[in-house]
Amino acid sequence: MPSSSRSAASATTCALVIALSGLNLAVGPATGIGIALRAHGEGWRAQAVGLFEGLIGLGSALGAVGVSRWIPRREALGGFWALVVRGAGIILIGVGPLWLTGVGSLLISLTAGFASVLLSATFVATIDTAYLGRMTAITRLGDDVLMPLAMAAFGALAAATATWIAYLVFGLGKMVVPLSNPRFRTMALRTE
């Protein structure tokens, strides 16, 4: 491989590893502590929290199965667009009535299952097999190390302002960040 091709591949690998390292930093706090904050603040009972968590599990499975029916031409772009929609789902959980929180929970999980399959395939196809284990560990470590900070930031923002503002900030972040790198808009596993 010529050095310019290696350099481009290395830059793409680096961008992909960084992007996937923080994949759950917006949704983790929104569903992990945000749903409980909403339920407490709105007077919803424990059954509502259980319903939302159940919708998250169901939607993830349906989203992953949905990829087998519709595979986008550019897998990375499709996966990252799903994360943009996931940001909208985060916002929906934080605003409105009970049913809208349910819709947001389902939207978050449908897009999570869909994006997970596409981005995992992109990751495995892009990373040099000699480094696949190490790069996988780095992406996992990114979530593990940064999640406590994301949880604290979400909680602090919700306490200092209002819960819906924390959802708005984290949801908008999830909508903006995934497609901020132009490399992700052109990556494809298949040749035309």
N, C-alpha and C positions, 0 to 999 in steps of 0.2 A: 504494500500500500504506500503510495507517495506521501511525503511528509505533510502536504497540504490537506490530503484526505484524512490522514491520522489526526491532524489538528482539528478539523471540522468534526470528526467523530468524537474526539475527546471533549470538545466544547459541548456537543449535543449530549453526551453522556453526563457531563458535569451538570448541565442545566436540568436534565431529567432527574438525576439523583437528588438535587436540591429541591426541585418541585415536589417530588414524591416523599421527601423527608418530612414535610409538614402537612401531609394530605388531610389529616384529621384534626388539625389544630383549631379550626373554626367550628366544626360540627361536634367535636367531643364535649366542649363546655356547653354548647347550646342544648344538647340532649342529656348530657351527664348531670349538670346542675340546673340548667335553665328550665327544663320541663318541671322539675320539682319547685323551683321558684315561682313559675307561672301558676302551678296548681295551688300552691300555698296562698299566693296573692289573690287568686280568683275564687278561692274557696272550693275548688274542685276536689273531689275525693280521691282516694288512692286508686280506685278503679280506673279513673281517667288516666293516671300516670301509667298504669298497667296496659291500658288500651294503646296509648301512644307508643310504648315500648314494643308491644306486639305488632303494631303497624310497621315499625322500623324493621323488625325481623322479617316480616312477610314481604315487605317491599324490596328488601335486599335480595331475597331469593328470586322474586319475580323479575327484578331488573337484570340479574345475572342470566336468567333463562331467556329474557328478551333479546339479549345480544345474539343468541343463536338464530333468531328470526330476522334481525336487522343488523348487519355489520356495516358500519360506515366505511366509505372509501379510504379515509384517512383516520386510522384508529386513534392516534393520539389526540387529534383535533376533536373527534367525537367524544372521547373520554374527558377531555378538559372542558368541552362545552357542557357535558353532563354535570361537571362540578360547578359551572356557572349557574345552572338551573338549581343545583343543590343549595347554592347561596340564597336563591329566592325562597327555597323551602325553609331555610333557617329563619329568614325574616318572617315568613308566615307563622311559624311556631310562636314567635314573640308578640304578634299583634292579633287582635280580633278575638272572636268567641271560640268556644271549645271545638266546634267542627272545623274551623280554620286551622287550629293547632293540629288536628288530626290530618288534614290535607297536607300541611307542611311536613309532618312526620313521615307520611307516606311518600311524599315527593323527595325528601332527603334520602330515604332508603332505596327507592326505585333507581335514582340516579347513582347512588353509591354502588349498588350491585352492577349496574350497567358500566359505570366508569372503571370499577375494579377489574373487570375482565379485560377491557380494552387497554387500560394502562399497564396492567401486569403483562399482557402479551407484548406491548410496546417495549416495556422495560427488558424483558427476557430477550427479545429480538435485537435490541440496541446495544446492550452491555456485552462486552467481550466475555466469553465464557470463562476465561481464566480469572476474571475479576467478579463474576456474578455473585458468589457467596459474600464477598466483602462488601459489594455495593448494596446488596440486600440488607446486610447487617447495618450499614450506615443509614439507609432509609428508615429502618425500624427504630434505630437509636434516636433519629431526629424526632419522631413522634414521642418516644418514651421520655426523652430529656426535656423537650419543650412543652409537653402537655401540662405538667403542673403549673408552669408559668402562664399558659393560655387559660387554664381554669381560674387561677388567681386573678388574671386580668379581667376575665368575664365577670367574675364575682365582684371585684372592686368597681368596675364600671356600672354594673347593675345596682350596687349599693349607693354609689355616688350620684347616680342619675335616676334612671328608671329601667326596669328589666327590658322593656321594648327597645330602648336605646342600645343596650348591649347586643341584642339580637340584630338590630339594624347594622351596627358597626361590624360585627362578625360576619353577618350575611353579605354585606357589600364587599368586605375583604375577600370572601370566598368567590364572589362574582368577578372581581377585578384581577386577582393574582393569577389564576390558572392560565389565562391566555396572554399574560404580559410579555412572555418570551416568544418572539416571532418564529423561532425554530419549531415550536409545537404546532404551529398552523400548517407546516409543510411536511411534517414527518408522516411516512406511510410505510407499512410493512409489505404491501404488495406493489409490484411495478404495474404501471398502466398498460 
